[in-house]
Amino acid sequence: MKKKVLVTVLAIMLVAAMALVGCSAPEATPSTEASPSAEASASAEATASAEASASDSAEPDANATQAVQVAQTANDEVIKAAKESGEVSVGLSIPQLANPYFVSVKNGVEAKCNEYGYKLTVVDANYDVAKQVSDFENFMNQGVTAVIACPIDGNALDSVTKQMNEKGIVVISFAQLVPNANAIFTVDEYSYGQVIGENAAKWINEKLDGKGNVLIISQDNVESVVKRADGIQDKITELCPEAVIVARQAGDNPEKGMQITEDVMQQHPEVNVITGNNDSGPLGAVEAVKGLNLSQDVLDKFYIGGGDATPEAIEKMKDETSVYRATVDIGPYDTGENCVVAIHDIIESGEMPIKDAVKTTYFNMDPVWQEDVLAGWTAKGAE
């Protein structure tokens, strides 16, 4: 009875809304005016449609809720079993261990797993999407308690992470978004790029009178971080309108960063600013610039910078003669630790977070300049 009353009220509201729309619309021509019989017909159709919609939507919603509750109960049982047994195994999926950022994250994960007594298995996908999917499937088949990962292509992991959800395996996402994660640690890629770009722009304006020639070492081969290089480029263009973006090329590691720098500077020796998505590519740029035998006057104003505040970058900045001027600290070591803490908290609570309760934590983004490092600043977890 209540359903019929609700449907009738909805139908009346719909007809009233139609009347109001008619009042506010421009005056209709005679050929388009609705007759009383047409209005009655429309009202009847609206009522029938509302009844059908209410009838169709009621049962599926109830079934869906029940299915979620059943799955949630099963997941909670798995979590409780892990807590009771004290045996927790963690799989860590890294896009590429040649990247110093991911090494720092791994170090944080290892430290916290050792503290909690968790067994850890680390796999390197080497930026191979198919391998990362296979690694996830292997983790699932091994029956790990939890998986921590930064995806190369999140969409490719959708199916396997759904299966993990069904089996009660905790999924923790860091940096980029893993589908169906139970906790997320991430960064807004475009905003991160803008902070990196602002560092470069500050140098251009203060040391080069706003007229730098810029090489951006991006990660445009990884779809999830293309926006970071967009942020770098847009911020430099905004703050230094006379600066020239000479080239933007993808370099995932120091070797590629070195090769890109050598190739670009052979064609464009005027380049005096090199910035990148992270510290990895720009670290290679440092070695390339060393081999160019540039004059001291040029080197004094030369800028290389990146992001992630990796131990390798900080070590370069400790040398007063280094052209590595700035990075951005997003706490990779802390991120690794926090991912494991999230697993620990879920296990201790005995409940798997459902979709609407999944917590997202954004990284801080703090510029670190060479003078900060020379004054004693160091990255947490630096070896």
N, C-alpha and C positions, 0 to 999 in steps of 0.2 A: 504493500500500500504506500509506504514511504517513497519507494522508487517512482511510482506513478505520479505522486504529488510533485516530486522534484522535477520529473520530466515535464509535467504540465507547466510548472513555474518557469522552467527554462524556455519552453516554447513561447509563453507569453512575453518573456523578456526579449526573445529574438524578434518577435513581431513588433514590439515597441521600439526596438533598436532600428528596425527597418523603417519605421515611420519617422523616427528622428533623422535618419540619414536622408530621407526624402525631403524633409523640411529644410535641411541645410544645403542641399544640392541646388545647382542652377535650375531655373524654371524649365520644365520639360516641354517638349513640343507635343501637340495633340496626338501625333502618331505613336508616341512612346508612353503615354499615360496608362497606368494600370487600372483596369476596371474592378469594381467590387468583387465580381466573381473570380477574377484572377487573384486578387488579394486573399480571398478565402481559400483558393486552391493552394497558394503559396504557404498560407498558414498551416494548412493540413499537411503539406509536404514537409514543412519544417518540423511539425510535431512528430510526424512519422520518423523523420531522420534523427531527431533527438532521441526518440525512444530506442531506435535501432542502435545508435551510438552508445547510449547508456547500457543497453543490454550486451553489446559486443565487448565493451571495455571492462565490465565488472569482473567476469570470471578470469580472464588472462592476468589481471593485476593480482588477484588473490593467489593464483597458481604461481606467478613469478615470486611473490613474497614468500610463499611456502618453500619454493625451491631454494631461495637464498638462505632461508632459515635452516633448511636441511644441510646445505653445503657448509654453512657457517658452523653448525654443530660438529660436522665431521672434521673440519679444519681445526676447531678448538681441541678436539680429542687428540689430534696429532701433536699439537703444540704442548698439551698437557703431558703427553707421553714423553716428549723430549725433555721436559722439565723434570719429570719423575726419574727418568733414566740417567740424567746428567750427561748424556752423550750427545753432543751437538757438533754437527759437521757443516762447514761453510764452503761453498764454491765461489771463487772470485773470478769473474770474467772481465779481462782487460782488453780494450781494443788494440793496444800496441805497447809493449813494454820498452820499446826503444824511445818512447816519449817520457821525459823526466817527470812530468806531472803524474803520470800513472804509476811510476815507480814510487813517488812520495805517497800516493794513496795506498798502494800495496803495503808500504812500510807501516802506515797507520793501522791498516787492517790486521797485519801480522802481530803488531804490538798488543792490540786489544784482544785478539783471539788467544794469544799466549796468556794474557792476564786472566781471561775467563776459562781457560782450559779447553777451548774449542779446537777441533781439528780443521785445518785449512788446506784447501787445494786451489792453486792458482793456475789459470790457463790464459794464454796469449792468443787472441784471434788474428793478430797481425793485419788488422783492417780487412779481414775477409768475412763478409756477411754470412756466407754459408757455413764457415767454420764456427762462427759464434753460435749460430742456431744449433749446430751439431754438439757444441760444448754444453749448451743448455740441456739438450736431450740426454747427454751423457750424465750430467749432474742429476737429472730427474731419475734416470734409470738406476743410478747409484744410491738413490734414496737420501740425498743430503737434506739437512734440516732447513738450510737457507741458501739463497744465492744473492750475491752482490754483483752488480754489473753497471757498466756504462755502455749503452747500445751503439753499434755502428749504424744500424737501421732499425729503429724501434718497431716499425710495422712488421718486419720479418720475425719478430719475437712474440707477436700477439698470440698465436696459436699455442706455442709451447708454454708461455707463461699462464695462459688460461688453464692448461692441464696441470701446471704446478699449483695454481690456486685450488683446484679440485682435490689435489693430493695433500694439501696442507703445508706445502713448502713455502716458506717465507721468501718474498722477493723484495729486494732493496735496490732502489735506483739512485745512481749518482751522476752528476754532470748533465747528461741528457736523459730523456724520459724513457724508461722501460715500461711497456704496457702492463697493466694489472699489478702494479707494484703495491706493496703494503706500507712502504715509507719512501719518501722522495727527498733527495738532497740535490739541489740544482742551482743553476745560475740563469738569469735572463741573458741570452747570448748577445742580443743587440746592445743592451746596456753595458755588458762586459766589454764589448768591442769599443764602445764610446769612451770608457775609462782608459783603455789602452791607447786609443787615438788621442785622447786629451793629453796624455803624457807626451806623445810625440809632438803635438801641436804646441805645447808649452815650450819645448826645446826649440822648435822652428821659430817661434815668435821672439824668444829671448836671445837666441844665439845666431839665428840666420835671417833676422829681419823679416820673418814671415815668408821667405821665398825658398823653402826647401824643395828638393827633388826626391820623391818618396818611392821606395819599393815596399810593397806589402807582401809578406810571406803568409799566405792564407792557409786554410784547410778546406778549400772549395771542393775538394774531392769527397768530403764527408758532409752529406746534405744537412745533418742536424746542426752544424756549426758555420754554415755559410753566412748566417746573419751576423756572426761576430765580426767577420771581415767587413761586412757592410757597415757596421757600427764604427769600426776604425776609420774607414774611408770617409764616411759622412761627417764624422766629427772633425777630422783634419780639414776637409773641404769647408766646413762651417767656420772654424776658428782661424784658418789660414787660407783665405780665398786666392792668394797669389801662389800658393804651393802647387806643385805639379805631381800628380800620381803617375809616375813613369811606368810602373808595371805592378801587376797583382797576380801572383802565381802560387800554386799549392805546394807546400813542403811540410811533410808530417814529422820529419826527424832532422837531426843536425846534418846528416849527410846530404839530404835533399836541400836543406837551407843553404848549405855551402855551395852546392852545384848551381842553384838558382842565382845566388849572389854573383858568382863568377860569370855566369852567362849574361846576366842583365847588365852588370857593370862593364863588361867588354863592349856592349853595344851602347851603354849610357854611362860613361865615366863620370857624368855630373851628379849621379846619385850620392846624396850625403845624409839621407835618413832611411833607415831600414827598420820596419816594425812588423810585428807578426801576431798571429792568433794566440800564440803561446810562447814559451821560452825555447821550445825545441828547435824550430827552424832558425830563429835569430841566433842561437848559439853557434850554429853552423856558419852563419853570416860573419860572425866574429873572426873565425878562422880564415874565411875567404878574404876579408878585408886585410888581415895581417899579411897575406901573400901578395898584396897589390903594391906594396912599397909606396904608399901615399905619404905626402909631406906631413911634417908635424903640424903645420898650420891647418891643413885639411882635417887631420885626425882630432885636433883640439875641438873642432866644431862638429865632428861626425857623431851621429846618433844611431845607436842600435838599442831596441827595447822590445819587450814582449809582455807576457802575462803568465801567471801561475806561481811566480816566486819560487821556482825550483832550487834545490841546493846547488845545482850546477851553475845556474844564473847568478845566484848570490855569491858564489865563489869567484866568478868572473868580475863581479862588481867590487870585490875586495881589493883588486889591483887598481891603484890610482891612475895608471896609464890606460886602463881598459876603455874601449868605446861603448861598452854595455852600460847604458845610462839609467835605465828604469825598467821595472816590472810591476806586476799587480799581484798582491797576495790574496788568494781566495782560499787559503788554508787546506791544501790537498792532504796533508798528514792528518789534520783534524777531521776532514771528511771521511777518511778511511776509518778512523777511530769511531766516529759518530755512527757510521753504518753498522758497525758491530754492536754498539750500544743499543741501537734500534732493535736489532735481532734479540739481544738480551732482554730488553724491556718487553717485547712481545711474548717471549717465552715465559718470563716471570709473571706476566699478567694472565697467561693461560688463554688468551683470546686473540684471534687473528683480526686485525682491523678490517672492517668492511669498507667498500668503496667510498662512501660519503665521509668516513672517519679517518681516511688516510691523511697523514700529516705531511705537508710539504715545507721544507726548510730551505731558504735561499742563502747562498754564500754571501759573506761580506766581500767587498771589493776595495782593497786598500792599496793605493799607489805606494811603491817603495822605490826611492831614488838612491843613486850611488852614494850620495852623502849620508843617507840614513844607514846604509850598510857599513860605511867607513866609520860611522859613529857607534857601531856595535849591534845594529839590527841583524837578527838571524831568523831563518824560517824554523818553525817548530819541527822537530824530527830530523833536522839536518844532521847528516853523518860526518 
